[in-house]
Amino acid sequence: MRATPATATRRRLWASVVALAAGVSLLAAAGFATGRSGPADKGWTLRIAWVGAFDVDPADSFLGQLTSRTLYRYAARGRYRLMADGATHYKISSDGKTYTFFIRHGMRFSNGEPITAASYKRAFERFLNPAVDADTSFSVADPGSVNIVGAAAYAEGNATNVRGLRTPGRYRFVVKLVERSNLLLSFVASQDLQAVSTSLPMEHVGQVPFAGSTQLPSGGRYYVTSYVPGQKAVLRKNRFYRGSAPGRAASILLDLRGGGIRANIKTVESNQNDILVSSGSSINNAADLVKRFRSIGRLRTLPSSCIFYFALNTSRALFKHVRARKAFNFALNRTRLAHLGGRESARPTDQLLTPVIPGYRNAHLYPNTPQLKRARQLARGHTGHVIVWHPVRGQTGFAPLAESALKSIGFTYTDITVAGDSKAYYDALARRRAQFDLAPEGWCEDYPDPYDYLNTFYYGRSISENGNLNLAYFDNPKVNKQLEHAASLRPPKRYRVYGQLDAEIMRKYAPYAPFEIQKNLVFLSLRLDPRSIYGDTFGVVIWGRVALKGR
């Protein structure tokens, strides 16, 4: 998903391409600050407040890490790896197009209903159904990624079922693809494809209880007992769950009424509330509080999946030369760019993958501060006039620092503000013959697989007349073949090869100048243990691992 400098801590807001500042924030409401469970209590409630978009429907949920029982899941110990969860194992047909997942016996939803192959088939069907309106449903009906037989026709309302989904037995789930794609294994770990009750309506669940159910049945560690939009959501433990997902708190309460960032931080500072999580870009007016929390050890930061970069248009004469592109990368002040929103808002980077994406390794390719001697050597004989595009709002601070870097190594430039909103800006960049040489943009993951970054940004055969995501218009036959090979691999080799390509392509070709990874800031009350804070594959706190001190 494209990112803007106001991205939230979950991809639903990243997809909106409107404001990066939303994030997860903690409740300021006095009504939620009484009757708290202390460290000595056996059962305690973790109280979280949320500002911005929120949803509990399993096909679009912000609570998936708490409620989901997916076929496979990501385990983060050192490097990410896929682990069996709802499935015990899988088999692939000789042509690579048919996957058979063998469902674990004995699993139950929070209402006692058995989890079977039909539960996963229903999850896929709901995810694709237009009435459910899942944000990323396009991803399993896309010829460019995972294209399930019949999925596109079903998603468009032209078929009553998905021909590529079958349940030949109570505990066998079959997925048939139009073309071979090992990306499916990353998709079945998606929280949006968690097992759902076969009685869950084929429409969006907007509140709990809902017609026919007093709860939102879940197969994971927790389930939603109540949800009132704009007010609160309550989760309790699923007594039927048998698995390894963490669950320190007996219950979880989310206050959905919003509130200002400073007021929310102060409620945590006074220990009225437990935790506040905010995207780094939203704390500009709270720098003093950030400093205070850090000084007393009550601030943690987590990298997100969101990057910002400058696209260097390789289809035009100036940046067709790799030495010119490398020169710009050596001249860029990544540290200043990353700290435009405050020192805690982002960290510098020089590659596309981020630490939350499987395969990432910090390659240290280009400097965080300018190396002008090297940059000028590379630029010699390749300078010229650069057309710099930037949007009206959101990324306006990035362009001046890029222009300063260009000027320092002998380039001249024309600064052009693209009229309209962020969509108009992207649409202008995404036209094949767009008349720009350099432009800032951003990206956040659709799903935690390196394909979503490297094949999106580097695969030249995907370039079309409009709607391009490869904004460098980079098309290198050798790289195209390398990306096709990486896409054909299964984990863990898949991640290792993609990690190598992430470094190699930027080192050899430098079609982009990545400069920052957005951070999420975690503010903690005195009763929580800072050592219990970990991030998931979206850079969001793993809520089930949050613990009280001494517990």
C-alpha positions in Angstrom: 0.0 0.0 0.0 1.1 3.5 -0.7 2.1 5.5 2.4 1.8 9.1 3.3 3.6 10.9 6.1 0.7 10.3 8.4 0.5 6.5 8.3 -1.1 4.6 11.1 0.2 1.5 12.9 -2.0 -0.9 10.9 -2.4 -1.3 7.1 -6.0 -0.3 7.0 -4.9 3.3 7.5 -2.0 2.9 5.2 -4.4 1.9 2.5 -6.4 5.1 3.0 -3.4 7.2 1.8 -4.8 10.1 3.7 -3.0 10.6 7.1 -0.1 8.8 8.7 -0.7 10.4 12.0 -3.7 8.4 13.1 -2.1 5.3 14.8 -3.1 3.5 17.9 -3.5 5.8 20.9 -4.6 5.2 24.5 -7.7 6.2 26.2 -8.0 9.4 28.0 -11.5 8.6 29.3 -12.0 8.8 33.1 -14.7 6.2 32.9 -12.2 3.6 31.9 -9.6 4.6 34.6 -11.2 3.0 37.6 -11.6 -0.5 39.0 -8.2 -1.5 37.6 -6.6 -4.9 38.3 -3.3 -4.6 40.1 -0.2 -6.7 39.7 -1.3 -9.0 42.5 -4.5 -9.9 40.7 -4.7 -13.2 39.0 -6.9 -11.8 36.3 -6.2 -8.4 34.8 -7.5 -6.2 32.0 -5.2 -4.6 29.5 -6.7 -1.3 28.5 -6.0 0.1 25.1 -7.4 3.1 23.3 -7.6 3.4 19.6 -7.7 6.6 17.5 -8.5 6.2 13.8 -9.9 3.5 11.7 -11.0 0.3 13.5 -12.8 -2.9 12.5 -13.6 -6.3 14.1 -14.8 -8.2 11.0 -12.5 -11.1 10.6 -11.8 -10.2 6.9 -10.7 -6.7 7.8 -9.9 -6.9 11.5 -7.4 -4.8 13.4 -7.5 -7.5 16.1 -6.4 -10.4 14.0 -3.2 -11.2 16.0 -5.5 -11.7 19.0 -8.4 -13.6 17.5 -7.1 -15.5 14.5 -6.5 -19.1 13.8 -4.8 -19.1 10.4 -3.6 -22.1 8.4 0.0 -20.9 8.9 1.4 -18.0 11.0 4.6 -16.1 11.3 6.8 -16.7 14.3 9.4 -14.0 15.1 12.5 -15.5 16.7 15.5 -13.9 15.1 14.4 -14.1 11.5 10.7 -14.6 10.6 9.6 -18.0 9.6 6.3 -19.7 8.7 4.9 -22.2 11.2 1.9 -24.5 11.0 -1.1 -23.3 13.0 -4.6 -24.3 11.9 -3.0 -26.7 9.4 -0.6 -29.5 10.3 1.0 -29.6 6.9 0.3 -29.1 3.2 1.0 -30.8 -0.2 1.5 -29.2 -3.6 0.6 -30.8 -6.9 3.3 -31.6 -9.5 2.3 -28.5 -11.6 2.5 -26.3 -8.5 -1.1 -25.0 -8.9 -3.0 -27.0 -6.3 -2.4 -26.8 -2.6 -4.0 -29.2 -0.1 -4.0 -28.1 3.5 -4.5 -30.7 6.2 -6.5 -29.2 9.0 -5.6 -29.8 12.6 -8.2 -31.9 14.5 -9.8 -30.8 17.7 -9.8 -27.0 17.3 -12.8 -25.1 18.4 -14.2 -21.6 18.1 -14.9 -19.6 21.2 -18.6 -20.7 21.0 -17.6 -24.4 21.0 -18.2 -24.9 17.2 -15.5 -27.2 15.6 -13.0 -25.6 13.2 -12.9 -27.6 10.0 -11.9 -27.2 6.4 -15.2 -25.5 5.8 -14.2 -22.8 8.3 -11.3 -21.8 6.1 -13.2 -22.1 2.8 -15.8 -19.7 4.4 -13.0 -17.3 5.4 -11.7 -17.1 1.8 -15.2 -16.7 0.4 -16.0 -13.9 2.9 -12.7 -12.2 2.1 -13.6 -12.1 -1.6 -17.3 -11.3 -1.3 -18.1 -7.6 -2.3 -20.7 -7.4 0.5 -18.0 -8.0 3.1 -15.9 -5.3 1.5 -12.4 -6.4 2.7 -9.7 -3.8 2.0 -7.1 -6.2 0.5 -9.4 -8.8 -1.2 -7.9 -7.9 -4.6 -4.7 -9.8 -3.5 -6.1 -13.3 -3.9 -7.8 -12.5 -7.3 -4.8 -10.8 -8.9 -3.0 -12.3 -11.9 0.1 -10.5 -10.6 0.2 -12.2 -7.2 -2.1 -15.1 -6.0 -4.8 -15.8 -8.6 -7.3 -18.4 -7.3 -9.4 -20.1 -10.0 -12.7 -18.3 -10.1 -11.8 -15.7 -7.5 -12.0 -12.7 -9.8 -15.4 -13.7 -11.2 -16.7 -14.2 -7.6 -15.3 -10.9 -6.3 -16.9 -9.1 -9.2 -20.3 -10.6 -8.5 -20.2 -12.7 -11.7 -20.2 -16.1 -10.0 -21.9 -17.6 -6.9 -18.9 -19.6 -5.8 -15.1 -19.7 -6.0 -14.3 -22.7 -8.2 -10.7 -23.0 -6.9 -11.8 -23.6 -3.3 -12.8 -27.1 -2.3 -13.3 -29.2 0.9 -13.0 -32.9 -0.3 -13.1 -34.0 3.4 -13.9 -32.5 6.8 -10.2 -31.8 7.4 -8.9 -31.2 3.9 -8.9 -27.8 2.3 -7.9 -27.4 -1.4 -6.9 -24.2 -3.1 -6.3 -24.3 -6.9 -4.5 -21.4 -8.6 -4.6 -20.2 -12.2 -0.8 -20.1 -12.3 1.9 -21.4 -10.0 2.5 -19.1 -7.1 4.4 -19.8 -3.9 3.1 -16.4 -2.6 0.0 -18.3 -1.4 1.9 -19.5 1.7 2.4 -15.9 2.8 -1.3 -15.2 2.2 -2.6 -18.1 4.2 -0.7 -16.6 7.2 -2.8 -13.4 6.8 -5.0 -12.6 9.7 -7.7 -11.7 7.2 -8.0 -15.3 6.2 -8.5 -16.7 9.7 -10.9 -19.5 10.2 -14.5 -18.3 10.6 -17.8 -19.9 11.7 -19.7 -21.2 8.7 -22.7 -19.4 10.1 -21.0 -16.0 10.0 -23.0 -13.8 7.7 -21.8 -13.0 4.2 -21.8 -9.3 5.0 -19.7 -7.0 7.0 -19.9 -7.4 10.8 -20.2 -3.9 12.1 -21.1 -4.5 15.8 -21.2 -7.2 18.4 -23.5 -8.8 19.4 -25.1 -9.1 15.9 -28.1 -10.9 14.5 -28.0 -14.6 15.6 -24.9 -14.3 17.8 -24.0 -12.9 21.2 -20.3 -12.9 20.4 -18.0 -12.8 17.3 -16.7 -16.4 17.4 -13.0 -16.7 17.0 -10.6 -19.6 16.8 -7.6 -17.7 18.3 -6.5 -16.9 21.9 -9.2 -14.2 22.3 -12.6 -13.4 21.0 -14.8 -10.2 20.8 -17.6 -10.3 23.3 -18.9 -6.8 22.5 -18.1 -4.0 20.0 -19.9 -0.6 19.9 -18.4 1.5 17.1 -17.0 4.8 18.3 -17.2 3.6 21.9 -15.4 0.4 22.9 -14.6 -3.2 22.2 -14.1 -6.0 24.8 -12.1 -9.2 24.3 -12.0 -12.2 26.5 -10.0 -15.5 26.3 -11.3 -18.4 24.2 -11.5 -21.3 26.7 -11.4 -23.8 23.9 -8.1 -22.5 22.4 -5.2 -24.9 22.4 -2.2 -23.3 20.8 1.0 -21.3 21.4 -0.4 -17.7 20.8 0.4 -15.5 23.8 -2.3 -14.3 26.2 -1.0 -12.6 29.4 -4.1 -10.5 30.1 -7.4 -12.1 31.1 -9.3 -9.6 29.1 -8.6 -6.6 26.8 -10.6 -3.4 26.7 -10.3 -0.9 23.8 -11.6 2.6 24.1 -12.5 3.8 20.6 -13.6 7.4 21.5 -10.3 8.9 20.4 -8.6 12.0 22.0 -5.6 14.2 21.5 -2.1 12.7 21.6 -0.8 14.8 24.5 -3.9 14.1 26.7 -3.5 10.4 26.0 0.2 10.3 26.8 -0.5 12.1 30.1 -3.1 9.5 31.1 -0.4 6.9 30.7 2.1 9.1 32.6 -0.3 9.3 35.5 -0.9 5.5 35.4 -4.6 5.8 34.7 -4.1 3.8 31.5 -1.7 1.0 30.5 -0.3 1.7 27.1 -0.3 4.1 24.2 1.0 3.3 20.7 1.5 6.1 18.2 3.1 6.4 14.8 6.2 8.5 15.1 4.8 11.2 12.7 2.0 12.0 15.1 4.0 13.1 18.1 5.5 16.3 16.8 3.7 18.4 19.4 4.6 16.0 22.2 8.4 16.0 22.0 8.8 17.0 25.6 6.7 14.0 26.8 8.6 11.7 24.5 11.8 12.8 26.0 10.5 12.4 29.6 9.2 8.9 28.9 12.5 7.9 27.4 14.4 9.3 30.3 12.6 7.0 32.8 12.6 3.9 30.6 8.9 3.9 29.8 9.2 4.4 26.0 9.8 1.7 23.4 10.0 2.1 19.6 9.2 -0.5 17.0 10.0 -0.4 13.3 7.0 -0.4 11.0 6.6 -1.8 7.5 6.4 1.8 6.1 9.2 3.3 4.0 9.7 6.5 2.3 11.9 6.9 -0.8 12.7 9.1 -3.8 11.9 7.5 -7.1 14.6 8.1 -9.7 12.9 7.9 -13.1 15.2 5.6 -15.1 13.1 6.0 -18.3 14.3 9.5 -18.7 17.8 10.6 -19.9 19.3 11.9 -16.7 18.7 9.0 -14.3 19.1 6.4 -17.0 22.7 6.5 -15.9 23.4 4.4 -12.8 26.3 6.6 -11.8 23.9 9.6 -11.5 21.5 7.5 -9.4 24.3 6.3 -7.1 25.7 9.9 -6.8 22.3 11.0 -5.5 22.2 8.2 -3.0 25.7 9.2 -1.6 24.7 12.9 -1.5 21.5 12.4 0.4 21.2 13.3 4.1 19.1 10.4 5.3 19.4 11.4 9.0 17.9 14.8 8.4 15.1 13.4 6.3 14.2 10.7 8.9 14.2 13.3 11.7 11.9 15.8 10.0 9.0 14.6 12.1 11.2 14.5 15.3 14.1 12.3 16.3 11.8 9.4 17.3 9.6 9.5 14.2 11.7 7.4 11.8 15.0 5.8 11.3 17.3 6.2 8.3 17.4 3.4 5.7 19.0 2.8 2.3 17.0 -0.3 1.1 13.4 -1.2 0.5 12.7 -4.0 3.0 12.2 -3.1 6.6 13.0 -5.1 9.7 9.4 -6.5 10.0 9.5 -8.1 6.5 10.9 -11.6 6.3 14.3 -11.6 4.6 15.4 -8.2 5.8 19.1 -7.7 6.7 20.7 -4.4 7.2 23.2 -4.1 4.3 24.6 -0.6 5.0 24.8 0.3 1.3 24.7 4.1 1.4 25.6 6.6 4.1 23.1 8.2 6.5 25.0 11.5 6.1 26.4 12.8 2.8 29.7 11.5 1.4 30.1 14.4 -1.1 33.5 13.4 -2.3 32.3 10.0 -3.5 29.0 11.5 -4.8 30.8 14.1 -6.9 33.2 11.5 -8.3 30.2 9.4 -9.4 28.3 12.5 -10.8 31.2 13.7 -12.9 30.0 13.8 -16.5 26.4 12.8 -15.6 24.9 15.9 -14.1 22.1 17.9 -15.6 18.7 19.5 -14.9 16.4 17.5 -12.7 12.6 17.9 -12.7 11.5 17.4 -9.1 7.8 16.6 -8.4 6.2 16.7 -4.9 2.6 16.9 -3.6 0.8 19.9 -2.2 0.7 18.4 1.3 2.3 15.6 3.3 5.7 15.2 1.7 6.6 18.8 1.1 9.6 18.7 3.6 11.3 15.9 1.7 11.8 17.7 -1.7 13.9 20.6 -0.3 16.5 18.2 1.2 16.6 16.2 -2.1 17.2 19.5 -4.0 19.9 20.4 -1.6 21.6 17.1 -2.3 21.3 17.6 -6.0 22.8 21.1 -5.9 25.7 20.0 -3.7 26.9 17.6 -6.5 26.4 19.8 -9.5 22.8 19.3 -10.6 20.3 22.0 -11.2 16.6 21.5 -10.7 13.1 22.7 -11.2 10.7 22.3 -8.3 7.1 21.4 -9.4 4.2 21.0 -6.9 1.6 18.6 -8.3 -1.9 20.0 -7.8 -4.6 18.0 -6.1 -4.7 15.4 -3.3 -2.4 12.5 -2.6 -4.3 10.3 -5.1 -3.9 12.9 -7.9 -0.2 13.1 -7.1 0.2 9.3 -7.3 -1.9 9.1 -10.5 0.4 11.6 -12.1 3.5 9.7 -11.1 2.0 6.4 -12.2 1.6 7.3 -15.9 4.4 5.7 -17.9 5.7 8.8 -19.6 5.3 11.1 -16.6 7.7 14.1 -17.0 9.5 13.9 -13.7 13.0 12.8 -12.8 12.7 12.6 -9.0 9.8 12.4 -6.7 9.1 11.3 -3.0 6.7 8.5 -2.3 6.0 5.9 0.4 4.9 2.3 0.8 3.6 0.0 3.5 3.0 -3.7 3.3 -0.1 -5.3 2.0 1.1 -8.6 3.4 4.3 -9.6 5.1 6.2 -11.0 2.1 9.2 -9.4 0.4 7.5 -10.0 -3.0 5.2 -7.1 -2.0 8.2 -4.8 -2.0 10.8 -6.0 -4.5 8.5 -7.3 -7.2 6.4 -4.3 -6.8 9.2 -1.8 -7.2 11.7 -3.5 -9.5 9.8 -5.9 -11.8 10.0 -4.2 -15.2 7.5 -6.5 -17.0 4.7 -5.1 -14.9 5.1 -1.6 -16.3 1.9 -0.4 -18.0 0.5 2.8 -19.3 -1.1 3.8 -16.0 -1.3 2.8 -12.4 2.3 1.8 -12.1 3.9 1.1 -8.7 7.4 0.8 -10.1 7.7 4.5 -10.1 11.4 4.4 -11.1 10.2 2.7 -14.3 13.1 0.3 -13.8 13.2 -2.6 -16.3 16.4 -4.7 -16.2 16.1 -8.2 -17.9 18.6 -9.8 -15.5 16.8 -8.4 -12.4 13.4 -9.5 -13.9 14.6 -13.1 -14.1 16.1 -12.9 -10.6 12.8 -11.7 -9.2 10.9 -14.4 -11.1 13.2 -17.0 -9.6 12.8 -15.6 -6.0 9.0 -15.6 -6.4 9.1 -19.3 -7.4 10.8 -20.3 -4.1 9.2 -21.4 -0.8 10.2 -20.3 2.6 12.8 -20.2 4.2 14.9 -20.1 1.0 12.5 -17.6 -0.5 13.3 -15.1 2.3 17.0 -15.6 2.1 17.1 -15.0 -1.7 14.9 -11.9 -1.5 17.1 -10.5 1.3 20.1 -10.9 -0.9 18.3 -9.2 -3.9 17.2 -6.3 -1.7 20.8 -5.4 -1.1 22.2 -6.4 -4.5 19.7 -4.4 -6.6 20.3 -1.2 -4.6 24.0 -1.7 -4.6 24.3 -2.3 -8.3 21.5 -0.3 -9.8 20.1 2.2 -7.2 16.8 2.9 -9.0 15.4 4.5 -5.8 16.8 6.4 -2.9 15.1 4.9 0.2 15.6 7.2 3.2 13.4 6.3 6.2 11.5 3.6 8.0 8.6 4.9 10.0 8.6 4.0 13.7 5.8 3.2 16.2 6.3 4.7 19.7 5.0 2.7 22.7 4.3 4.7 25.9 4.0 2.5 29.0 2.5 2.9 32.4 4.4 2.0 35.5 2.7 -1.3 36.0 3.7 -2.8 32.7 7.0 -4.6 32.1 8.9 -2.9 29.2 10.6 -6.2 28.4 7.3 -7.6 27.3 6.9 -5.3 24.4 7.5 -6.9 21.0 6.4 -6.1 17.5 4.6 -8.3 14.9 5.0 -8.4 11.1 3.2 -5.1 10.8 5.3 -3.4 13.5 2.4 -3.4 15.9 2.7 -4.4 19.5 2.0 -8.1 20.1 -0.8 -7.4 22.6 -0.9 -10.9 23.9 2.7 -10.7 25.2 2.2 -7.4 27.2 2.7 -8.3 30.8 2.6 -6.7 34.3 5.8 -6.2 36.1 6.8 -9.2 38.1 4.4 -11.5 36.2 
